[in-house]
């Protein structure tokens, strides 16, 4: 935790900092899911872990429409 805070420019440990780590995964562009982990006071908060299902049809259409711009 000290190394990460130092890398981010903090000079001292601040226990009020909360890290939210998000990960988005898919299988060959299908079945897109995401998860969020939360770290408070240097410890993982398992009760705040969340999973999400992402419906990407609208996103894919937008990418196809804007790809050639």
C-alpha positions as CSV (number, residue, x, y, z in Angstrom):
1,X,0.0,0.0,0.0
2,X,2.8,2.4,0.8
3,X,4.4,1.8,-2.6
4,X,1.2,2.4,-4.4
5,X,0.4,5.6,-2.5
6,X,4.0,6.8,-3.1
7,X,3.6,6.1,-6.8
8,X,0.4,8.2,-6.8
9,X,2.2,11.1,-5.2
10,X,1.0,10.8,-1.6
11,X,3.6,11.6,1.1
12,X,1.8,9.8,3.9
13,X,-0.7,7.0,4.3
14,X,-4.2,8.3,4.3
15,X,-6.7,5.8,5.6
16,X,-9.6,7.7,4.0
17,X,-8.5,6.5,0.5
18,X,-10.7,3.9,-1.1
19,X,-9.5,2.0,-4.2
20,X,-12.1,0.6,-6.6
21,X,-10.6,-1.9,-9.1
22,X,-12.7,-2.8,-12.1
23,X,-12.1,-5.6,-14.6
24,X,-14.0,-6.2,-17.8
25,X,-13.7,-9.7,-19.4
26,X,-15.3,-11.4,-22.4
27,X,-15.0,-14.7,-24.3
28,X,-14.3,-13.9,-28.0
29,X,-16.2,-10.7,-27.8
30,X,-19.3,-12.4,-26.3
31,X,-20.6,-12.9,-22.8
32,X,-19.1,-9.7,-21.5
33,X,-18.9,-9.4,-17.7
34,X,-17.3,-7.0,-15.2
35,X,-16.4,-7.1,-11.6
36,X,-15.4,-4.5,-9.0
37,X,-13.2,-5.1,-5.9
38,X,-12.9,-2.5,-3.2
39,X,-9.8,-1.9,-1.0
40,X,-10.2,0.2,2.2
41,X,-7.5,0.8,4.7
42,X,-5.2,-1.5,2.8
43,X,-7.6,-4.5,3.1
44,X,-10.0,-6.0,0.6
45,X,-13.6,-5.5,1.5
46,X,-15.2,-8.7,0.3
47,X,-18.7,-7.5,1.2
48,X,-18.4,-4.7,-1.5
49,X,-17.3,-7.1,-4.3
50,X,-19.8,-6.8,-7.2
51,X,-20.4,-8.6,-10.5
52,X,-22.0,-7.1,-13.6
53,X,-23.4,-8.5,-16.8
54,X,-22.8,-6.1,-19.7
55,X,-25.1,-6.0,-22.8
56,X,-22.8,-4.6,-25.4
57,X,-25.1,-4.5,-28.5
58,X,-25.6,-0.7,-28.5
59,X,-21.9,-0.2,-27.8
60,X,-20.9,-2.4,-30.8
61,X,-23.3,-0.6,-33.1
62,X,-21.8,2.7,-32.0
63,X,-18.3,1.4,-32.7
64,X,-19.3,0.2,-36.1
65,X,-20.9,3.5,-37.0
66,X,-17.9,5.6,-35.8
67,X,-15.1,3.4,-36.9
68,X,-14.7,5.0,-40.3
69,X,-14.9,8.6,-39.1
